[in-house]
Amino acid sequence: MRFIASVFEEMRKVTWPTFSENVRYTWIVLLTSAFFAITFGLADWVFQQGITFLSTH
């Protein structure tokens, strides 16, 4: 029970982000994820085209 009480005590000290900060951070995560998905997708396509070219010639 002492552990649970200390958890609640520490949770009261947390500074929670505001709604606008949450929206901003969500957009950052979504845009970063999209960027890496496109980057890795293009890299995969380039390697696939290269392997296909090498295997047919």
C-alpha positions as CSV (number, residue, x, y, z in Angstrom):
1,M,0.0,0.0,0.0
2,R,2.9,2.3,0.7
3,F,4.0,1.9,-2.9
4,I,0.6,2.9,-4.3
5,A,0.6,6.0,-2.0
6,S,4.0,7.0,-3.3
7,V,2.8,6.6,-6.9
8,F,-0.2,8.9,-6.3
9,E,2.1,11.4,-4.6
10,E,4.5,11.4,-7.5
11,M,1.6,11.7,-10.0
12,R,0.5,14.9,-8.3
13,K,3.9,16.4,-9.1
14,V,3.6,15.7,-12.8
15,T,3.2,18.7,-15.1
16,W,0.7,17.5,-17.7
17,P,0.8,19.0,-21.2
18,T,-2.0,21.3,-22.3
19,F,-4.5,20.4,-25.0
20,S,-2.7,22.6,-27.6
21,E,0.6,21.0,-26.7
22,N,-0.9,17.5,-27.2
23,V,-2.3,18.5,-30.6
24,R,1.1,19.8,-31.6
25,Y,2.9,16.7,-30.4
26,T,0.4,14.5,-32.2
27,W,1.0,16.3,-35.5
28,I,4.8,16.0,-35.0
29,V,4.5,12.2,-34.4
30,L,2.1,11.8,-37.4
31,L,4.3,13.8,-39.8
32,T,7.5,12.1,-38.6
33,S,5.9,8.7,-39.1
34,A,4.7,9.6,-42.6
35,F,8.1,10.9,-43.5
36,F,9.8,7.7,-42.4
37,A,7.2,5.5,-44.0
38,I,7.6,7.3,-47.4
39,T,11.4,7.2,-47.1
40,F,11.6,3.5,-46.3
41,G,8.9,2.7,-48.9
42,L,10.9,4.5,-51.6
43,A,14.2,2.8,-50.5
44,D,12.4,-0.6,-50.6
45,W,11.1,0.1,-54.0
46,V,14.5,1.2,-55.3
47,F,16.2,-1.9,-54.0
48,Q,13.4,-4.1,-55.4
49,Q,13.8,-2.5,-58.8
50,G,17.6,-3.0,-58.6
51,I,17.3,-6.7,-57.6
52,T,14.7,-7.2,-60.4
53,F,17.0,-5.5,-62.9
54,L,20.0,-7.6,-61.9
55,S,18.1,-10.9,-61.9
56,T,16.7,-10.4,-65.4
57,H,20.0,-9.4,-67.0
